[in-house]
Amino acid sequence: MGADPSKRADLLQGTLELLILRTLTTGEKHGYEIAEWIHVASAEALSVEEGALYPALHRLELRGLLTAAWDVSANNRRAKYYRLTANGRKRLKDTTESWRRTSAAINRVLEGT
């Protein structure tokens, strides 16, 4: 997902979980599809590396926020597909509300109002 490094945004700690959960609201996906969806949805500003993505998916699965099952991908390869659980949807709602409050507060500070 080679975006121009000068245009790429750094992910703040804790936002990867939010982005993964949001991505899976569109349906089940395997890891590469998740990373690609985030990349495209962010207008190529965000790039999720495998070294961060797969551990995050594993953590979310262990916490019961995602379920996963092995299947065959469109290019005929074995892939693990992830989907949101009810707890994952609740976590997404709570985290989104928190993110919006925090980002609004940061914007107020940056704008000096």
Secondary structure, DSSP 4 states (H G I P E B T S, - for coil): ----GGGPPPPPTTHHHHHHHHHGGG--EEHHHHHHHHHHHTTT-----HHHHHHHHHHHHHTTSEEEEEEE-TTS-EEEEEEE-HHHHHHHHHHHHHHHHHHHHHHHHHHT-
